[in-house]
Amino acid sequence: MLLTFVIVYWLVSIAIGLYAALRVHNTKDYAVAGRSLPMYIVTATVFATWFGSETVLGIPATFLHEGLSGVVADPFGSSMCLILVGLFFAKPLYRLNLLTIGDYYRKRFGRTVEIITTVCIVISYLGWVAAQIKALGLVFNVLSDGSVSQETGMILGAGSVLIYTLFGGMWAVAITDFIQMIVIVIGLLYIGWEVSDQVGGVSVVVNHAIDAGKFNFLPEPTMSAVVPFMAAWLTMMLGSIPQQDVFQRVQSSANENIARNASVLGGSLYFLFAFVPMFLAYSATLIAPEIVKQYLETDSQMILPKLVLEKAPLFAQIMFFGALLSAIKSCASATLLAPSVTFSENLVRPLLLALRPQMTDKHFLRVMQAVVLVFTSVVTAIAINSKLSIYGLVENAYKVTLVAAFVPLALGVYWKRATTQGAISSMVLGLATWLTLEMTTPAFTEVWPPQFVGFLVCLVTMIVFSLLPQLIRPYHEIHGHPGPVGYHPASAPSQH
């Protein structure tokens, strides 16, 4: 019965996504849904995109090991990312009417910066998408009682999500996200009510977790504890901002107020509901300590699915796995589409136009779809061969954008004197510092994580090189500055 439900739900989701594909007529429809989505759809797609496998499986597993301090990156950092986007970036970026986040970097700093940031952004998605595909394999393996291997499950899951993402683009992602958000919320609330009834109430679980020290959030007041804690928080909170999936939801909104409000509301809802899986996983220590003991040191991501399968009634199992599949699928479809669109628009299109100046928008739409297909194949191979946990894959995904993409975006929007020279120098030195520390000096990086040092180098370099005499594209020659309202390039002071 459970497997039958999963198959039926899966097929219905694919059918809805393919139906949404009927709205796709050009690249703008495919990439940003024609900039026409209402508030409730944008909020749903913001929430559902981020509420993925790491939220249902990875965060609870990490919480069981390390408590709240271990999940500072997600949900604390990730939810703050969405809120900060809404408060500070949604309106300025929406007004530009661009297709990708890479377009912003080109408009503000030029083609070189566009290429570097696009490559960094695409690379950052490899881990995030691989985590969703890895989770799909795990779900198929659990539901089939081992009959379907995790590797086969990854291939089946990736292929099925690819079908509607390939044809429907952002329209398919948005419509399916809305339905999947409803399933996630209802499913998790129901299974939470079912589990709390078994343990004697929410307060019993919370008090037990407090006594076990799981609610200790702040680190010890030492440099060796505070710096890694802040680095983990900043990696997700700031490194996730210059991402195409976030930019797509801003640009897909019908107006700039929806873009701002939906980001803030979606991020707030994500933060609240991320605690439900943590509550469920910790409840396992009271309901089924034998399950926790069996999987805690081997594969703690299995604790929650096994708890539901062995201790919950059939309807609760259906609700849980419906919510889990919704979470994974919504995140997977969005993270397949986002890097494929920015790779196509910012790297492939200029090359194709040089070769075929008469290429039509319809032809380029087919190119975007081909890139989605190739990207899906690549990340599926990474998921199959990766030994990292789901949480680890997601947490590591944003290091490259933290050290290279965030500072040029933030200072480009809000600092008039930011220059192309500063942007290129900061990105190159930030990346070089991060990669060098990743490969060397392990004693130093135990206290100072490489991505945190790279971020600081990027920030300082951006400021210093922007203020120095210009050797790369002088400041007053930059056109089309997309910064705060009221600022125009003509009003910028000359730096000669």
C-alpha positions as CSV (number, residue, x, y, z in Angstrom):
1,M,0.0,0.0,0.0
2,L,2.8,2.5,0.9
3,L,4.8,1.7,-2.2
4,T,1.6,2.0,-4.4
5,F,0.9,5.4,-2.9
6,V,4.4,6.6,-3.6
7,I,4.3,5.5,-7.2
8,V,0.8,7.1,-7.8
9,Y,2.0,10.4,-6.1
10,W,5.1,10.4,-8.2
11,L,3.2,9.9,-11.4
12,V,0.7,12.7,-10.5
13,S,3.5,15.1,-9.8
14,I,5.2,14.4,-13.1
15,A,1.8,14.9,-14.9
16,I,1.3,18.2,-13.2
17,G,4.8,19.4,-14.1
18,L,4.2,18.4,-17.7
19,Y,0.9,20.2,-17.8
20,A,2.7,23.3,-16.5
21,A,5.1,23.0,-19.5
22,L,2.2,24.1,-21.7
23,R,2.9,27.7,-20.5
24,V,6.5,27.7,-21.7
25,H,6.8,29.5,-25.0
26,N,10.2,31.2,-24.7
27,T,13.3,31.4,-22.6
28,K,11.8,34.0,-20.3
29,D,8.9,31.6,-19.5
30,Y,11.4,28.8,-19.0
31,A,13.8,30.7,-16.7
32,V,11.6,33.0,-14.7
33,A,8.0,32.0,-15.5
34,G,7.3,35.2,-17.4
35,R,7.8,37.3,-14.2
36,S,4.1,36.7,-13.4
37,L,3.9,34.6,-10.3
38,P,1.6,35.7,-7.4
39,M,2.6,36.0,-3.8
40,Y,1.4,32.6,-2.6
41,I,3.2,30.7,-5.4
42,V,6.5,32.6,-4.9
43,T,6.3,32.0,-1.1
44,A,5.6,28.3,-1.8
45,T,8.5,27.9,-4.2
46,V,10.9,29.8,-1.9
47,F,9.9,27.5,1.0
48,A,9.8,24.2,-1.0
49,T,13.0,24.8,-2.9
50,W,15.0,25.1,0.4
51,F,13.0,22.4,2.3
52,G,14.9,19.5,0.8
53,S,16.5,16.3,1.8
54,E,19.0,17.9,4.1
55,T,16.1,19.5,6.1
56,V,14.2,16.2,6.6
57,L,17.1,13.8,6.8
58,G,20.4,15.6,7.1
59,I,19.6,18.3,9.7
60,P,17.9,15.8,12.2
61,A,20.9,13.4,11.9
62,T,23.3,16.2,12.6
63,F,21.2,17.4,15.5
64,L,21.3,14.0,17.1
65,H,25.1,14.1,17.0
66,E,25.9,17.7,17.8
67,G,22.7,19.4,19.0
68,L,21.6,22.9,17.9
69,S,25.2,24.2,17.6
70,G,25.8,21.6,14.9
71,V,23.0,22.9,12.7
72,V,23.9,26.6,12.8
73,A,24.5,26.5,9.0
74,D,21.1,25.0,8.3
75,P,18.4,26.0,9.2
76,F,19.8,29.1,11.0
77,G,22.1,30.3,8.3
78,S,19.9,29.3,5.3
79,S,16.7,30.8,6.6
80,M,18.5,34.1,7.3
81,C,19.8,34.0,3.8
82,L,16.3,34.1,2.4
83,I,15.2,36.9,4.8
84,L,18.3,39.0,3.9
85,V,17.5,38.5,0.2
86,G,14.0,39.8,0.8
87,L,15.1,42.8,2.9
88,F,18.1,44.0,1.0
89,F,18.4,42.5,-2.5
90,A,15.0,41.6,-3.8
91,K,13.8,45.1,-4.9
92,P,17.1,46.3,-6.4
93,L,17.6,43.1,-8.4
94,Y,14.0,42.8,-9.5
95,R,14.1,46.3,-11.0
96,L,16.8,45.2,-13.4
97,N,14.6,42.8,-15.2
98,L,17.4,40.3,-15.8
99,L,17.3,36.6,-16.6
100,T,20.1,35.3,-14.4
101,I,22.3,36.5,-11.5
102,G,25.2,36.3,-13.9
103,D,23.6,39.1,-16.0
104,Y,23.9,41.4,-12.9
105,Y,27.7,40.8,-12.7
106,R,28.1,41.5,-16.4
107,K,26.0,44.7,-16.2
108,R,27.8,46.0,-13.1
109,F,31.4,44.8,-13.6
110,G,31.8,43.4,-17.1
111,R,32.2,40.1,-18.9
112,T,35.2,38.8,-17.0
113,V,33.4,39.0,-13.6
114,E,30.3,37.4,-15.2
115,I,32.3,34.4,-16.4
116,I,34.1,33.9,-13.0
117,T,30.9,34.2,-10.9
118,T,28.9,32.0,-13.3
119,V,31.5,29.2,-13.1
120,C,31.6,29.5,-9.3
121,I,27.8,29.4,-9.0
122,V,27.4,26.4,-11.3
123,I,30.1,24.5,-9.3
124,S,28.3,25.4,-6.0
125,Y,25.2,23.6,-7.2
126,L,26.9,20.3,-7.8
127,G,26.9,19.3,-4.1
128,W,23.4,20.6,-3.4
129,V,21.8,18.8,-6.3
130,A,23.8,15.7,-5.6
131,A,22.4,15.7,-2.0
132,Q,18.8,15.6,-3.3
133,I,19.6,12.8,-5.7
134,K,21.3,10.9,-3.0
135,A,18.2,11.3,-0.8
136,L,16.0,10.0,-3.6
137,G,18.1,6.8,-3.8
138,L,17.8,6.4,0.0
139,V,14.0,6.7,-0.1
140,F,13.6,4.2,-2.9
141,N,15.9,1.8,-1.1
142,V,13.9,2.1,2.2
143,L,10.5,1.9,0.6
144,S,11.5,-1.2,-1.4
145,D,13.0,-2.8,1.7
146,G,16.3,-3.1,-0.1
147,S,15.0,-4.5,-3.4
148,V,16.1,-1.3,-5.1
149,S,19.7,-0.3,-4.4
150,Q,20.5,3.3,-3.5
151,E,22.4,3.7,-6.8
152,T,19.5,2.5,-8.8
153,G,17.1,4.7,-6.8
154,M,19.3,7.7,-7.5
155,I,19.0,7.1,-11.3
156,L,15.2,6.5,-11.1
157,G,14.7,9.6,-9.0
158,A,16.9,11.9,-11.1
159,G,15.3,10.7,-14.3
160,S,11.7,11.2,-13.1
161,V,12.5,14.8,-11.8
162,L,14.3,15.5,-15.0
163,I,11.2,14.8,-17.1
164,Y,9.0,17.8,-15.9
165,T,12.0,20.1,-15.2
166,L,13.3,19.6,-18.7
167,F,10.1,20.5,-20.4
168,G,8.4,22.9,-17.9
169,G,11.3,24.9,-16.5
170,M,10.3,27.5,-13.9
171,W,6.6,27.1,-14.6
172,A,6.7,23.4,-13.8
173,V,8.9,24.0,-10.7
174,A,6.6,26.7,-9.4
175,I,3.4,24.8,-9.8
176,T,4.7,21.6,-8.4
177,D,6.4,23.4,-5.5
178,F,3.1,24.9,-4.5
179,I,1.4,21.5,-4.3
180,Q,4.5,20.0,-2.6
181,M,4.6,22.7,0.0
182,I,1.0,21.8,1.0
183,V,2.0,18.1,1.3
184,I,5.1,18.9,3.3
185,V,3.3,21.1,5.8
186,I,0.3,18.7,6.3
187,G,2.4,15.6,6.3
188,L,5.0,16.8,8.8
189,L,2.4,18.3,11.2
190,Y,0.4,15.0,11.1
191,I,3.4,12.8,11.7
192,G,4.6,15.2,14.5
193,W,1.2,14.9,16.2
194,E,1.3,11.1,15.8
195,V,4.8,10.9,17.3
196,S,4.2,13.3,20.1
197,D,1.2,11.2,21.2
198,Q,3.5,8.2,21.5
199,V,6.0,10.0,23.7
200,G,3.6,11.8,25.9
201,G,3.7,15.2,24.4
202,V,6.1,17.7,22.9
203,S,7.3,18.9,26.3
204,V,8.6,15.5,27.2
205,V,10.8,15.4,24.1
206,V,12.0,19.0,24.5
207,N,12.8,18.6,28.2
208,H,14.7,15.4,27.4
209,A,16.7,17.1,24.7
210,I,17.5,20.1,27.1
211,D,18.7,17.7,29.8
212,A,20.9,16.0,27.2
213,G,22.5,19.3,26.2
214,K,21.1,19.3,22.7
215,F,19.7,22.9,23.0
216,N,23.1,24.4,23.7
217,F,23.5,26.7,20.7
218,L,26.3,29.2,21.4
219,P,29.9,27.9,21.3
220,E,32.4,28.1,24.1
221,P,33.9,31.6,24.4
222,T,37.2,30.7,22.8
223,M,38.7,31.5,19.4
224,S,38.9,27.9,18.4
225,A,35.1,27.5,19.0
226,V,33.7,30.9,18.0
227,V,35.5,31.2,14.6
228,P,34.4,27.8,13.1
229,F,30.8,28.5,14.5
230,M,30.7,31.9,12.7
231,A,32.2,30.4,9.6
232,A,29.5,27.7,9.3
233,W,26.8,30.3,9.8
234,L,28.2,32.7,7.3
235,T,28.8,30.0,4.7
236,M,25.1,29.3,4.3
237,M,23.8,32.7,5.2
238,L,25.9,34.8,2.8
239,G,27.2,32.2,0.4
240,S,23.6,31.2,-0.5
241,I,22.6,34.8,-1.5
242,P,24.4,35.0,-4.9
243,Q,22.6,31.9,-6.2
244,Q,20.5,31.5,-9.3
245,D,17.6,29.7,-7.6
246,V,17.2,32.6,-5.2
247,F,17.4,35.1,-8.0
248,Q,14.9,33.1,-10.1
249,R,12.3,33.4,-7.4
250,V,12.8,37.1,-7.1
251,Q,12.6,37.6,-10.9
252,S,9.6,35.3,-11.2
253,S,7.5,37.5,-9.0
254,A,4.7,39.6,-10.5
255,N,6.1,42.8,-8.8
256,E,8.9,43.9,-6.5
257,N,6.8,43.9,-3.4
258,I,6.0,40.2,-3.9
259,A,9.6,39.5,-4.5
260,R,10.6,41.1,-1.2
261,N,7.7,39.8,1.0
262,A,7.7,36.2,-0.4
263,S,11.4,35.8,0.3
264,V,11.0,37.0,3.9
265,L,7.9,34.9,4.5
266,G,9.3,31.8,2.8
267,G,12.5,32.0,4.8
268,S,10.5,32.4,8.1
269,L,8.3,29.4,7.3
270,Y,11.4,27.4,6.4
271,F,13.0,28.2,9.8
272,L,9.9,27.2,11.7
273,F,9.2,23.9,9.9
274,A,12.8,22.8,9.9
275,F,12.4,22.0,13.6
276,V,9.7,19.4,13.0
277,P,12.1,16.8,11.5
278,M,14.5,17.5,14.4
279,F,11.7,16.9,16.9
280,L,10.8,13.6,15.1
281,A,14.3,12.3,15.0
282,Y,15.0,13.1,18.7
283,S,11.7,11.4,19.6
284,A,13.3,8.2,18.3
285,T,15.6,8.2,21.3
286,L,12.5,7.7,23.5
287,I,10.3,5.6,21.2
288,A,12.9,3.3,19.6
289,P,16.3,3.6,21.2
290,E,17.4,0.4,19.5
291,I,16.9,2.1,16.1
292,V,19.0,5.1,17.2
293,K,21.7,2.8,18.5
294,Q,21.8,0.8,15.3
295,Y,22.1,3.7,12.9
296,L,23.6,6.6,14.9
297,E,27.2,5.7,14.2
298,T,26.7,4.1,10.8
299,D,24.1,6.0,8.8
300,S,22.1,8.4,11.1
301,Q,20.1,9.6,8.0
302,M,18.2,6.3,8.2
303,I,16.9,6.9,11.8
304,L,13.9,9.0,10.9
305,P,12.7,6.8,7.9
306,K,13.2,3.6,10.0
307,L,11.3,5.1,12.9
308,V,8.3,5.9,10.8
309,L,8.3,2.5,9.0
310,E,8.6,0.5,12.2
311,K,6.6,2.6,14.8
312,A,4.0,4.6,12.9
313,P,0.7,3.4,11.4
314,L,0.2,3.1,7.7
315,F,-1.5,6.5,7.2
316,A,1.3,8.2,9.1
317,Q,3.8,6.5,6.9
318,I,2.0,7.7,3.8
319,M,2.0,11.2,5.1
320,F,5.6,11.2,6.1
321,F,7.0,9.7,2.9
322,G,4.7,12.0,0.9
323,A,6.2,15.0,2.7
324,L,9.7,13.6,2.3
325,L,9.3,13.0,-1.4
326,S,7.7,16.4,-1.9
327,A,10.7,18.1,-0.1
328,I,13.3,16.3,-2.1
329,K,11.5,16.7,-5.5
330,S,10.8,20.4,-5.1
331,C,14.4,21.0,-4.1
332,A,15.9,18.7,-6.8
333,S,13.8,20.3,-9.7
334,A,14.8,23.8,-8.7
335,T,18.5,23.0,-8.3
336,L,18.6,21.2,-11.6
337,L,17.0,24.2,-13.4
338,A,18.9,27.1,-11.8
339,P,22.5,26.3,-12.7
340,S,21.5,25.0,-16.1
341,V,19.8,28.3,-16.9
342,T,22.7,30.5,-15.7
343,F,25.3,28.2,-17.5
344,S,23.3,28.5,-20.7
345,E,22.6,32.2,-20.6
346,N,26.0,33.5,-19.3
347,L,28.5,31.0,-20.8
348,V,26.9,29.2,-23.8
349,R,24.8,31.9,-25.4
350,P,27.7,34.3,-26.1
351,L,29.6,31.5,-27.8
352,L,26.6,30.4,-29.8
353,L,25.8,34.0,-30.9
354,A,29.3,34.4,-32.1
355,L,28.9,31.3,-34.3
356,R,25.3,31.8,-35.2
357,P,24.3,35.5,-34.9
358,Q,20.8,34.7,-36.3
359,M,20.0,32.1,-33.6
360,T,16.3,32.5,-32.4
361,D,15.0,32.5,-28.9
362,K,13.2,29.2,-29.6
363,H,16.5,27.6,-30.6
364,F,18.2,28.8,-27.5
365,L,15.3,27.4,-25.4
366,R,16.3,24.0,-26.8
367,V,19.9,24.7,-25.8
368,M,18.8,25.4,-22.2
369,Q,16.9,22.1,-22.1
370,A,19.9,20.2,-23.4
371,V,22.1,21.8,-20.7
372,V,19.5,20.6,-18.1
373,L,19.9,17.1,-19.4
374,V,23.7,17.2,-19.3
375,F,23.8,18.7,-15.8
376,T,21.4,16.1,-14.5
377,S,23.7,13.3,-15.8
378,V,26.7,14.9,-14.2
379,V,25.2,15.4,-10.7
380,T,23.7,11.9,-10.7
381,A,27.2,10.5,-11.3
382,I,28.6,12.7,-8.4
383,A,25.8,11.6,-6.1
384,I,26.5,7.9,-6.8
385,N,30.2,8.2,-6.2
386,S,30.2,10.7,-3.3
387,K,30.9,9.5,0.3
388,L,29.7,12.7,2.0
389,S,26.5,12.8,3.9
390,I,23.5,14.7,2.6
391,Y,24.1,17.5,5.1
392,G,27.8,17.6,4.3
393,L,27.1,17.9,0.6
394,V,24.8,20.8,1.1
395,E,27.0,22.6,3.7
396,N,30.0,22.4,1.4
397,A,28.1,23.7,-1.6
398,Y,28.3,27.4,-0.7
399,K,31.9,27.8,0.2
400,V,32.9,28.8,-3.4
401,T,30.2,31.4,-3.7
402,L,31.0,32.8,-0.2
403,V,34.7,33.4,-1.1
404,A,34.0,34.7,-4.7
405,A,30.5,35.9,-5.4
406,F,28.9,37.5,-2.3
407,V,31.2,40.5,-1.8
408,P,31.0,41.7,-5.4
409,L,27.2,41.4,-5.3
410,A,26.6,43.1,-2.0
411,L,29.2,45.9,-2.5
412,G,28.2,46.2,-6.2
413,V,24.6,47.0,-5.1
414,Y,25.3,49.2,-2.1
415,W,28.7,50.8,-2.5
416,K,29.0,53.3,-5.3
417,R,32.8,53.1,-5.4
418,A,33.0,49.3,-6.1
419,T,34.9,48.8,-9.4
420,T,35.6,46.1,-11.8
421,Q,39.2,46.1,-10.7
422,G,38.1,45.5,-7.1
423,A,35.7,42.8,-8.1
424,I,38.2,40.8,-10.2
425,S,41.0,41.1,-7.7
426,S,38.8,40.1,-4.7
427,M,37.4,37.1,-6.5
428,V,40.8,35.8,-7.6
429,L,42.5,36.3,-4.3
430,G,39.5,35.0,-2.3
431,L,39.4,31.8,-4.4
432,A,43.2,31.4,-4.2
433,T,43.3,31.8,-0.5
434,W,40.4,29.4,0.1
435,L,41.8,26.7,-2.2
436,T,45.4,27.1,-0.8
437,L,44.1,26.6,2.8
438,E,41.9,23.7,1.8
439,M,45.0,21.8,0.6
440,T,47.5,22.9,3.3
441,T,48.0,24.0,6.9
442,P,45.5,21.7,8.7
443,A,46.5,23.0,12.1
444,F,45.6,26.6,11.1
445,T,42.3,25.6,9.4
446,E,41.0,23.9,12.5
447,V,40.6,27.3,14.0
448,W,40.2,29.4,10.9
449,P,38.1,27.5,8.3
450,P,39.5,28.1,4.7
451,Q,36.2,29.6,3.4
452,F,36.0,32.1,6.3
453,V,39.6,33.3,5.6
454,G,38.9,33.5,1.9
455,F,35.8,35.6,2.5
456,L,37.7,38.1,4.6
457,V,40.4,38.3,2.0
458,C,37.7,38.9,-0.7
459,L,36.1,41.6,1.4
460,V,39.3,43.5,2.2
461,T,40.7,43.1,-1.4
462,M,37.4,44.4,-2.9
463,I,37.6,47.6,-0.8
464,V,41.3,48.2,-1.2
465,F,41.5,47.6,-5.0
466,S,38.4,49.6,-5.7
467,L,40.0,52.6,-4.0
468,L,43.3,52.3,-5.8
469,P,43.9,54.0,-9.1
470,Q,42.1,52.1,-11.8
471,L,44.0,49.9,-14.2
472,I,41.1,47.7,-15.2
473,R,38.1,49.6,-16.7
474,P,38.0,52.9,-14.8
475,Y,35.0,53.5,-12.5
476,H,33.5,56.4,-14.5
477,E,33.4,54.2,-17.6
478,I,31.1,51.6,-16.1
479,H,27.7,51.9,-17.5
480,G,24.3,50.5,-16.4
481,H,25.0,50.5,-12.7
482,P,22.2,48.6,-11.0
483,G,22.7,49.8,-7.5
484,P,20.4,51.6,-5.0
485,V,17.6,53.8,-6.3
486,G,18.8,57.4,-6.9
487,Y,22.4,56.4,-7.9
488,H,23.5,57.0,-11.5
489,P,27.0,56.3,-13.0
490,A,27.1,59.9,-14.3
491,S,27.1,61.2,-10.8
492,A,30.1,59.1,-9.7
493,P,33.3,61.0,-8.9
494,S,36.2,60.4,-11.2
495,Q,39.1,58.5,-9.7
496,H,41.8,59.9,-11.9
